[in-house]
Amino acid sequence: MKIEQIYTGCLAQGAYYIESEGEAAIIDPLREIEPYLKRTQEDGAQVKYIFETHFHADFVSGHITLSKETGAPIVYGPEANPSFDAIIAKDGQEFRLGKLTIVALHTPGHTMESTTYLLRDENGKDHAIFSGDTLFLGDVGRPDLAQKAANMTQEELAGTLYDSLRTKIMPLGDDVIVYPAHGAGSACGKNMMKETVDTLGNQKKMNYALRADMTRDEFITEVTDGLLPPPQYFPLNVKMNKEGYDDIDEVIERGTVALSPDAFETAANETGAVVLDVRHQDDFAKAHVPRSIFIGLNGSFAPWVGALIADVKQPILLIAPQGKEEEAITRLSRVGFDGTIGYLNGGIEAWRASGKETDKVESMQADAFKIKVAEEVPVFDVRKETEFSAEHIENAHLTPLDYLNDHLAEFPEKETFYVHCAGGYRSMIAASILKSRGIHNLVDITGGFAAIKKAGIPVTDFVCPTTGETK
């Protein structure tokens, strides 16, 4: 028996490869299927099943392409209704894989088709569960994403999830290994642990949602408390996973079109494409195409694209480090953005050499910023609310990057203001968005909050979310 977690940090997503006696199963594959095909080739195995735990909202799965390539059937749990051929498993239905058995346990609540796959070893002993978004490490799946499809409230879905956990998962042995679909950093849950594998017994001790004495009403209250609005691209990804999509090879072929500066500018003007600069934030700050948006490949690239670009069908023109164009297109396609129509051949250097205008972002080191803070200049913090509540510069304005468009009226029209995040990545995204909207009177703080603290700039340690009092 072989079990391998194939984890993608950018999406905080875990896919799984299981093999026994030359038969393999893939659970929740990413859109690019080469890693799974390579793994089966190394073992001389054939893919027998492709298991999907649910219709994913935060990424486009590779199930359809993988099925076409291998001939293996796609398996969903009860109540799934995809637009393509699939096995819709019954609750408790068993699937043989070499000497192993995989049992479909219907665990609705995150979505109504959500299914946990229980793996039994060759002796019939429960070995592991692949829990999808039903059970995370330290948390459970949010119950607000499937309200429309299920015609249920988030409270009703949360109650359903409570029942699923307590009737299907918690009765399993403490030594059963938990393999979730996501880890810390995913928007599919609230309080996930940084670890990506654990035992069920430890989760019964550590996970607030699995408390033995927890009532159904307590569970509903705690699971639904503090849920932030989901990214706009989530329902669009669900639609693609349910109805189908283009093969990733076609998406890459359409996107890897090298454009001269003139052709690039013409395409931007004629198509209304977003000019997306994926270089390092320091390079973007020094010089970039005016009104382009920065979201760097070195950060949580795909989730930020999904959070900040409203429509997955939006045409995109890329500015990327040389040799990184295909990687950028691939990572865009993971979250359903298939509209890349080309990239700037020769990058920003070619743009400048052609005599075209560039823009830059004014930046300031934290030591120099310390003097400005003493002058009580306007400061805007684009981190998350939880980060801000823990520590922030006194009198700073909270304008989370996720919801920056809701705060545009708060930025001064003429007075210079200062923007920071935790380390510099998100504040550069914010700066690019603000500049694209004609707001140029900003200065980015290099190194973000980490540099601010190192420079000895006074910070407020804590804000009570209820009273607003500081400590």
Secondary structure, DSSP 4 states (H G I P E B T S, - for coil): -EEEEEEETTTTEEEEEEEETTEEEEES-BS--HHHHHHHHHHT-EEEEEE-SS--SSS-BSHHHHHHHH-PPEEE-TT---SS--EEPPTT-EEEETTEEEEEEE--SSSTT-EEEEEE-TTS-EEEEEEETTB-SSSB--SSTTHHHHT--HHHHHHHHHHHIIIIITTS-TT-EEEESB-TT-TT-SS--S-S-EEHHHHHHH-GGG-TT--HHHHHHHHHTTPPPPPTTHHHHHHHHHH----HHHHHHHH--EE-HHHHHHHHHHH--EEEE-S-HHHHHH-B-TT-EE--TTSSHHHHHHHHS--TT--EEEE--TT-HHHHHHHHHHTT---EEEEETTHHHHHHHTT---B---EE-HHHHHHHHHTT--EEE-S-HHHHHHSEETTPEE--GGGGGGGGGGS-SSS-EEEE-SSSHHHHHHHHHHHHTT---EEEETTHHHHHHHTT--EE--B-TTT--B-
